[in-house]
Amino acid sequence: MPQTRDDSNASPVEPRKIYDLAGLTSIVTGSSRGIGAGIAFELARRGANVVVNYTSSASQSLAESVISTIEKCGSGARAVAIQANIVTTEGQNKIVQAALDLSKEGKINIIVHNAGNADDCYLPDVTEDFYEMQTDLNVKAPTFLTQKVIPHMPRGGRIILVSSASARMGVAQQTVYAATKASNESFSRVWATELGQSKGITVNCVNPGPVATDGYFNSTQEFLDDLKPLIDSTPAAARVGEVRDIAPIVGFLASEESRWVTGSTISACGGLIFF
């Protein structure tokens, strides 16, 4: 017979500590703005040191603003802004080294793969260059950056991929984007299996729906018009999501509270689609 456990005398759940990630070091790709910035703030609020990554020099001032906010949050978290192209080996090495320099113990505890580009087009308009840009950013970069982080990640490490509800929705104009985001879900399952018992690392995926960021509002009017009926019918509320709807979920997945969650995809879209 299977073993059973009597929890009748178990201790009550302990309240979450405000700084439950204190002393840990994290990487958040694409974190100078939008969801990435919100995630960086959330991890820092919980006490984690954060490598704030951005690609374009045009985003430098935004990244520096994120750093300033983190340093003022009162948790004692430290942060550094690193301009690096996550698609290249050079950029990946630069990010990893920045995290090791930021860590007092030379360890990387958390990596959040958030960087992405939601641009897409109808199938007849897809070019090879566009295809390669999207797959490099959403498939190649998480694969090889994670590969470089793993040797420095201790047991209890957390890998979190920010995917998209688009991976399952079948929205027009998202041939490549949706496919690459679906790959992130596969990563979470495969890596959870590979890195679980062997290395004590959990891997999970968060799938936001439309979120009110610059990227969303810079979409084509045609795309926004196509989404409007879906947004108006969103079960939780007839609105797009907000960064504050997403970042705390990532914070939970980065914490010890989520130790029994791995290989999962969490829907963060207000019920726009049920997983």
Secondary structure in CASP SS format (residue, H / E / C, confidence):
PFRMAT SS
TARGET T0000
AUTHOR 0000-0000-0000
METHOD secondary structure of the structure
MODEL  1
M C 1.00
P C 1.00
Q C 1.00
T C 1.00
R C 1.00
D C 1.00
D C 1.00
S C 1.00
N C 1.00
A C 1.00
S C 1.00
P C 1.00
V C 1.00
E C 1.00
P C 1.00
R C 1.00
K C 1.00
I C 1.00
Y C 1.00
D C 1.00
L C 1.00
A C 1.00
G C 1.00
L C 1.00
T E 1.00
S E 1.00
I E 1.00
V E 1.00
T C 1.00
G C 1.00
S C 1.00
S C 1.00
R C 1.00
G H 1.00
I H 1.00
G H 1.00
A H 1.00
G H 1.00
I H 1.00
A H 1.00
F H 1.00
E H 1.00
L H 1.00
A H 1.00
R H 1.00
R C 1.00
G C 1.00
A C 1.00
N E 1.00
V E 1.00
V E 1.00
V E 1.00
N E 1.00
Y E 1.00
T C 1.00
S C 1.00
S H 1.00
A H 1.00
S H 1.00
Q H 1.00
S H 1.00
L H 1.00
A H 1.00
E H 1.00
S H 1.00
V H 1.00
I H 1.00
S H 1.00
T H 1.00
I H 1.00
E H 1.00
K C 1.00
C C 1.00
G C 1.00
S C 1.00
G C 1.00
A C 1.00
R C 1.00
A E 1.00
V E 1.00
A E 1.00
I E 1.00
Q E 1.00
A C 1.00
N C 1.00
I C 1.00
V C 1.00
T C 1.00
T H 1.00
E H 1.00
G H 1.00
Q H 1.00
N H 1.00
K H 1.00
I H 1.00
V H 1.00
Q H 1.00
A H 1.00
A H 1.00
L H 1.00
D H 1.00
L H 1.00
S C 1.00
K C 1.00
E C 1.00
G C 1.00
K C 1.00
I C 1.00
N C 1.00
I E 1.00
I E 1.00
V E 1.00
H E 1.00
N C 1.00
A C 1.00
G C 1.00
N C 1.00
A C 1.00
D C 1.00
D C 1.00
C C 1.00
Y C 1.00
L H 1.00
P H 1.00
D H 1.00
V C 1.00
T C 1.00
E H 1.00
D H 1.00
F H 1.00
Y H 1.00
E H 1.00
M H 1.00
Q H 1.00
T H 1.00
D H 1.00
L H 1.00
N H 1.00
V H 1.00
K H 1.00
A H 1.00
P H 1.00
T H 1.00
F H 1.00
L H 1.00
T H 1.00
Q H 1.00
K H 1.00
V H 1.00
I H 1.00
P H 1.00
H H 1.00
M C 1.00
P C 1.00
R C 1.00
G C 1.00
G C 1.00
R E 1.00
I E 1.00
I E 1.00
L E 1.00
V E 1.00
S C 1.00
S C 1.00
A C 1.00
S H 1.00
A H 1.00
R H 1.00
M H 1.00
G C 1.00
V C 1.00
A C 1.00
Q C 1.00
Q C 1.00
T H 1.00
V H 1.00
Y H 1.00
A H 1.00
A H 1.00
T H 1.00
K H 1.00
A H 1.00
S H 1.00
N H 1.00
E H 1.00
S H 1.00
F H 1.00
S H 1.00
R H 1.00
V H 1.00
W H 1.00
A H 1.00
T H 1.00
E H 1.00
L H 1.00
G H 1.00
Q H 1.00
S H 1.00
K H 1.00
G C 1.00
I C 1.00
T E 1.00
V E 1.00
N E 1.00
C E 1.00
V E 1.00
N E 1.00
P E 1.00
G C 1.00
P C 1.00
V E 1.00
A C 1.00
T C 1.00
D H 1.00
G H 1.00
Y H 1.00
F H 1.00
N C 1.00
S C 1.00
T C 1.00
Q H 1.00
E H 1.00
F H 1.00
L H 1.00
D H 1.00
D H 1.00
L H 1.00
K H 1.00
P H 1.00
L H 1.00
I H 1.00
D H 1.00
S C 1.00
T C 1.00
P C 1.00
A C 1.00
A C 1.00
A C 1.00
R C 1.00
V C 1.00
G E 1.00
E C 1.00
V H 1.00
R H 1.00
D H 1.00
I H 1.00
A H 1.00
P H 1.00
I H 1.00
V H 1.00
G H 1.00
F H 1.00
L H 1.00
A H 1.00
S C 1.00
E H 1.00
E H 1.00
S H 1.00
R C 1.00
W C 1.00
V C 1.00
T C 1.00
G C 1.00
S C 1.00
T E 1.00
I E 1.00
S E 1.00
A E 1.00
C C 1.00
G C 1.00
G C 1.00
L C 1.00
I C 1.00
F C 1.00
F C 1.00
END
